[in-house]
Amino acid sequence: MKDYVVIGSGIIGSLITRELSKYPVSVLVIDKENDIASHQTIANSAIIHAGHDPKPGSLKARLCVEGNRLYDTLEKELDISLLRTGAYVVAHTPEEETMLQALFDRALINGVLGAYFLSGDEARKVEPRLTDTITKVLSLPSTKVTFPWEVAINAISNSIKNGAEFKRNAQVVSIDVKSDHFVLHLKNGSSIETKHVINASGVNSDLIAKMIEEKPEFEIKPRKGEYFVLDRKAVGLFNHVIYPLPTKAGKGVLIVPQTHGNILLGPTSYDVMNREDESTTREGMKYIKEQLKSLSNQIPYDMIIRNFAGVRATSTYEDFYIQESKVHPGFYHVAGIDSPGLTAAPAIAKYVVEEVIKINLPKKPNFNPIHKNIPLFHTLTESEKQTEIKKHPKHGHLVCKCEKVTEQDILNAIHSPTGNDTIKGIKKRARAGAGLCQGGYCESEVLKIIGRETNKKPTEVNYYAEHTPILVKETKTK
Ligand SMILES: Cc1cc2nc3c(=O)[nH]c(=O)nc-3n(C[C@H](O)[C@H](O)[C@H](O)COP(=O)(O)OP(=O)(O)OC[C@H]3O[C@@H](n4cnc5c(N)ncnc54)[C@H](O)[C@@H]3O)c2cc1C
């Protein structure tokens, strides 16, 4: 019997798991997918928002501003990537300038520090590719950008070091409520008993809630967001996150520099029926280009290397829904976590454990908050490379030429405690296949390495989930 089971290993479930691992309780985080961070957490803008946009007094406002600050601590403790870009919100007309002033006032009420105005010309001196129709800019220096799935993976690695467990391919299909515990039934026929459950299952959080409650107080209305990705050679073309003015539909189509030098363009925002429809559309791509004209006329669309989409867990409840079940105490919903959920995640984790669960235990004296990444070879200095290559000669074999990923980097990604044995899992961790050729060159090599390391035939190596092989059968025999 576990003390706590967390359903979902996105950014929310992973940081809650880490928060719980500070206490003397048993914690298991489970996910239906084969890897950590497979849905919203891998398909978003990666912005750590300042907190200028959420409605004052809401949980979204409070936890966004707190979360933004907590990322500085996570950077030190979990060795995560953080790019301190700052952000510009732009206005073109006197009416828009009035809206910009209202946004500034909202930022002040929400506790955002350091916001100030620039004229269009002042902003163009810093970001010369902004359109010349921009008349005024709200600068939000506390805005940052992170590498979202690295945060989730590192949080779970650190939780494991502190005694927590992670189980993949564990889809909850039904739940029995007993007098003093819950039984989670999984798709593979097994079951898990636990005293408490945290429902951090993203777009499925209402479906999980319906497994124990007849009428949950929230329903998920999935909203898709599509993007273009520019090659990392675009680094420096824009150095700030550039926002238009927000509307009811969200923060609009943005320009977002990424931690590895790429630039994201997007997202769209429209309702979809299918919660996991992460496909892109011709209309979406057209819409992004159309909307970006108001931000810049100098976007190098010839540098696009791919597009992708994510689906937001937007809910009928206006705010984040973070509450203990009113029907079955001990079951906690962390639901409707759409934007700014990535930003708020570290604050949500603390809020859940300290203010919703109200855990009444002393923290473990031996909790170790530190996680250290094994650095990728290309990030080392020349002398570090010389030392490292003597210890690990497989760094001498360059597998992904675009992102300069070595065979040893891939071995590290496969064999770490939260490693993965799929093509996408290796791309997430070592970035093999994340560059200009999108794996065209290295994917077959990565597949061979995974097969060799995990004793699988090439036809058994999966692309991302169970039963997703790239190679279906042998076409040539010796
Ligand atoms: C297009 C887009 C742009 C965004 N941009 C930003 C941004 O720039 N800044 C920001 O702060 N926020 C942003 N967000 C919001 C942010 O990404 C989310 O709030 C955050 O990732 C939510 O994390 P999560 O862990 O709740 O959900 P997820 O990452 O979706 O994780 C939920 C997990 O639950 C698992 N699961 C589901 N059902 C089951 C089941 N039955 N059994 C077991 N496991 C299950 C899933 O496999 C999944 O791994 C954006 C979101 C989107 C979609």
Ligand as a Chemical Component Dictionary entry (heavy atoms), coordinates in Angstrom:
data_LIG
# 
_chem_comp.id                   LIG 
_chem_comp.type                 NON-POLYMER 
_chem_comp.pdbx_formal_charge   0 
_chem_comp.three_letter_code    LIG 
# 
loop_
_chem_comp_atom.comp_id 
_chem_comp_atom.atom_id 
_chem_comp_atom.alt_atom_id 
_chem_comp_atom.type_symbol 
_chem_comp_atom.charge 
_chem_comp_atom.model_Cartn_x 
_chem_comp_atom.model_Cartn_y 
_chem_comp_atom.model_Cartn_z 
_chem_comp_atom.pdbx_ordinal 
LIG C1  C1  C 0 -0.039 24.931 -26.791 1  
LIG C2  C2  C 0 0.297  25.168 -25.353 2  
LIG C3  C3  C 0 1.084  26.240 -24.969 3  
LIG C4  C4  C 0 1.388  26.465 -23.635 4  
LIG N1  N1  N 0 2.303  27.420 -23.307 5  
LIG C5  C5  C 0 2.618  27.618 -22.007 6  
LIG C6  C6  C 0 3.634  28.542 -21.639 7  
LIG O1  O1  O 0 4.350  29.088 -22.478 8  
LIG N2  N2  N 0 3.835  28.781 -20.316 9  
LIG C7  C7  C 0 3.095  28.167 -19.348 10 
LIG O2  O2  O 0 3.278  28.484 -18.183 11 
LIG N3  N3  N 0 2.184  27.223 -19.666 12 
LIG C8  C8  C 0 1.956  26.918 -20.969 13 
LIG N4  N4  N 0 1.056  25.951 -21.312 14 
LIG C9  C9  C 0 0.418  25.179 -20.254 15 
LIG C10 C10 C 0 1.340  24.081 -19.729 16 
LIG O3  O3  O 0 1.989  23.410 -20.782 17 
LIG C11 C11 C 0 0.494  23.107 -18.945 18 
LIG O4  O4  O 0 -0.242 23.820 -17.985 19 
LIG C12 C12 C 0 1.339  22.068 -18.218 20 
LIG O5  O5  O 0 2.229  21.424 -19.092 21 
LIG C13 C13 C 0 0.386  21.058 -17.602 22 
LIG O6  O6  O 0 1.123  19.975 -17.136 23 
LIG P1  P1  P 0 0.381  18.681 -16.617 24 
LIG O7  O7  O 0 1.406  17.872 -15.941 25 
LIG O8  O8  O 0 -0.841 19.053 -15.866 26 
LIG O9  O9  O 0 -0.175 17.986 -17.955 27 
LIG P2  P2  P 0 0.524  16.974 -18.961 28 
LIG O10 O10 O 0 1.885  17.376 -19.311 29 
LIG O11 O11 O 0 -0.429 16.801 -20.090 30 
LIG O12 O12 O 0 0.639  15.632 -18.114 31 
LIG C14 C14 C 0 -0.471 14.836 -17.801 32 
LIG C15 C15 C 0 0.007  13.392 -17.816 33 
LIG O13 O13 O 0 -1.047 12.548 -17.370 34 
LIG C16 C16 C 0 -0.945 11.334 -18.077 35 
LIG N5  N5  N 0 -2.244 10.655 -18.038 36 
LIG C17 C17 C 0 -3.406 11.067 -18.600 37 
LIG N6  N6  N 0 -4.381 10.162 -18.383 38 
LIG C18 C18 C 0 -3.822 9.164  -17.649 39 
LIG C19 C19 C 0 -4.329 7.931  -17.125 40 
LIG N7  N7  N 0 -5.603 7.543  -17.310 41 
LIG N8  N8  N 0 -3.481 7.127  -16.438 42 
LIG C20 C20 C 0 -2.181 7.484  -16.252 43 
LIG N9  N9  N 0 -1.652 8.632  -16.743 44 
LIG C21 C21 C 0 -2.466 9.464  -17.421 45 
LIG C22 C22 C 0 -0.551 11.771 -19.477 46 
LIG O14 O14 O 0 0.038  10.724 -20.238 47 
LIG C23 C23 C 0 0.388  12.919 -19.212 48 
LIG O15 O15 O 0 1.744  12.511 -19.218 49 
LIG C24 C24 C 0 0.803  25.650 -22.642 50 
LIG C25 C25 C 0 0.025  24.551 -23.026 51 
LIG C26 C26 C 0 -0.182 24.276 -24.363 52 
LIG C27 C27 C 0 -0.915 23.035 -24.752 53 
# 
loop_
_chem_comp_bond.comp_id 
_chem_comp_bond.atom_id_1 
_chem_comp_bond.atom_id_2 
_chem_comp_bond.value_order 
_chem_comp_bond.pdbx_ordinal 
LIG C1  C2  SING 1  
LIG C2  C3  SING 2  
LIG C2  C26 DOUB 3  
LIG C3  C4  DOUB 4  
LIG C4  N1  SING 5  
LIG C4  C24 SING 6  
LIG N1  C5  DOUB 7  
LIG C5  C6  SING 8  
LIG C5  C8  SING 9  
LIG C6  O1  DOUB 10 
LIG C6  N2  SING 11 
LIG N2  C7  SING 12 
LIG C7  O2  DOUB 13 
LIG C7  N3  SING 14 
LIG N3  C8  DOUB 15 
LIG C8  N4  SING 16 
LIG N4  C9  SING 17 
LIG N4  C24 SING 18 
LIG C9  C10 SING 19 
LIG C10 O3  SING 20 
LIG C10 C11 SING 21 
LIG C11 O4  SING 22 
LIG C11 C12 SING 23 
LIG C12 O5  SING 24 
LIG C12 C13 SING 25 
LIG C13 O6  SING 26 
LIG O6  P1  SING 27 
LIG P1  O7  DOUB 28 
LIG P1  O8  SING 29 
LIG P1  O9  SING 30 
LIG O9  P2  SING 31 
LIG P2  O10 DOUB 32 
LIG P2  O11 SING 33 
LIG P2  O12 SING 34 
LIG O12 C14 SING 35 
LIG C14 C15 SING 36 
LIG C15 O13 SING 37 
LIG C15 C23 SING 38 
LIG O13 C16 SING 39 
LIG C16 N5  SING 40 
LIG C16 C22 SING 41 
LIG N5  C17 SING 42 
LIG N5  C21 SING 43 
LIG C17 N6  DOUB 44 
LIG N6  C18 SING 45 
LIG C18 C19 SING 46 
LIG C18 C21 DOUB 47 
LIG C19 N7  SING 48 
LIG C19 N8  DOUB 49 
LIG N8  C20 SING 50 
LIG C20 N9  DOUB 51 
LIG N9  C21 SING 52 
LIG C22 O14 SING 53 
LIG C22 C23 SING 54 
LIG C23 O15 SING 55 
LIG C24 C25 DOUB 56 
LIG C25 C26 SING 57 
LIG C26 C27 SING 58 
# 
